[in-house]
Amino acid sequence: MYYTRFESPIGELLAVGDGRALHGLYMREGKKSIAPNPAWEERAHPFTELKTQLAGYFAGRRRTFDLELEMKGSPFQRRVWEALRQIPYGETVSYGELARELDVSASPRAVGVANARNPICVVVPCHRVIGADGSLTGFAGGLERKRLLLDLEAGVLPLQLARAA
């Protein structure tokens, strides 16, 4: 397994992959700071395309990602994460709407727990899920980063800040 760290408008990111697929993309600041596993090898090259696509996203030029992903989780978690990938750029859904869309008996809370365990931030857009009343709730990187991502997608974030990536 390989990893690299790099700066972005939402702080330092840690990418983890096997050279074929991206396994994780984590914000280094926030509620859950992830450190590299000592068994991983630091290499930047396997993540060149990820960095290019993220730079385009943060500059407001990219709305979707075309990357091979491998996300380990329960079948329910993987269903939630796949549903997250279907939320269009610049749009939001509530946890309840996502639970109904999945047509599961799970509560919005169960969807929220799966959402919180999303191993690939930004690319799998867990930031697009909000509270039923439209409020920003729960985000591993903190609500200020969630707001930054939503503002970027809404076109209200100055592109000068987004280009800092």
N, C-alpha and C positions, 0 to 999 in steps of 0.2 A: 504494500500500500504506500502511496506517495502523498505528500502534502506540500502546500505552499501557503504563505501569508502575504497579503497585499492590502494596500490602503484603498478606501473607497469613500464616497460622501457620507456613508453611514458608519464609518470607522474601519478598523482593521478587520479583514475577513480571513478565515481559515478554510481552505479548500482541501478536500480529501478525495482521492480516487485511485483507481488501479491502473491508470494509463489507457483504459478503454472507456470507462464510465465514471461519472462523478458520483461519489457516494455521500458526500456531505459538503455543505457550505454554511459556515457558522460565523455569526458576529462574535468578535472577541470581547466586546463590551456588552454589558446588559445583565439580565437575570442569570443566565447560564453561560459562563465563560468556558469554552472548550479549549483544552490544551492538546498539542500533538501527542500522540501515543509514542512512546520510545521505540516501538517496533517499526514505525513509519519512517520512510526515507524522504528527506526534503529535496524536492526537485520542482523547478518552475515550469519546465517544458511541457509536461502533460496537461497544464492548465492554460496554455496560450489561448486557445479558442474561448474558453470560459472568460478569461480576462477581456478579450476583444468584445465578446457579446455583452458583458456587463458594462464596459465603457460606453458602448452604443446605447444601452438602456439608460444609464445615468446621464448621458448627454441628450436624452429625449429622442433618439433616432431609432431605437429598437423597442418593439412592443411584445415580441415573443422570443423564446429561446429555442435553439435547435441543438440540443446537447443530449448525449446518451446518459441516462440516469439509472442508478441502481440504488433503490431505497429499501432498506431492511426494516420490516415492521410486521405487525399482525395483518391478517387479511382486511380487517376493518380499517386499520390505519392506512393501508395502501389504497383502499377505496376512497377514503377522505382525501388523501394527498393527490390522487388522480382527479378528484372533483375540484380541488383547488386549482389545478392546472387548466381547468375549463372556464374559470372565471375570467371574463374578458378584461384586458388592460383598461385601467381607468374606471372600472366598475367595482362595486362592493356588494357583498351579500351578508346576511346575518347568520349566526350559528344555527338558528331555527330553520331558516330558508335552506341552508346547506343540508341539514338533517332531513328535511322534507324532500329535497331534490335527490338525495341518496335513497329515498324510500325505505328507510330503516326505522325500526322501532326505537332506536337509540335516541336519547334526549339530546338537545342542543349542547348540554354539558359534555356528553361523551364525544361529540364532534369537536368541541373545544379542547378536550384532552388530547385527542388525536392530532388536532391542528398544532397544539403546543409542542408536539414531538416531531414535527416536520424536520427532517435532517438537512434540507436544502433550502435555505432562506432565499428570498428574492426570486430565484428561478422557479420555485414552487411557491406561488404567491400567497402565503398565509396572511400577509399584511392586508389582503383584500377582504378579510372576514371581520365584521364589526358586530357590536351589540344590536339587539332588536330595536332599540330606541335611536340607533344611528351613532351611538357613542363609540369611541375607540376603547377597546378592552384588550387585555392580555397581548403581549408581544415580547418575545424573548429578548429583543434588543432594546426594549423600552418604548413607551408610547411616543416619545419625540421622534424616534426613527421611523415608527409606523406612520406618523403624520408626514414626515419628509417624503417617504415613498408614495403615499397617497397624493400628496401635493404635486410631486413630480409627474405622476400619471395623469393628474387633472390639468396639467399645464400651467399651474400657478407658481411653481418653483422657478426662480430665476435660473436660466440655463448656465449662467456663470458658475453658480454653486454646483450644479450637476456636472459641469465639465471638469471640476476639480478631481474627478476620478482618475 
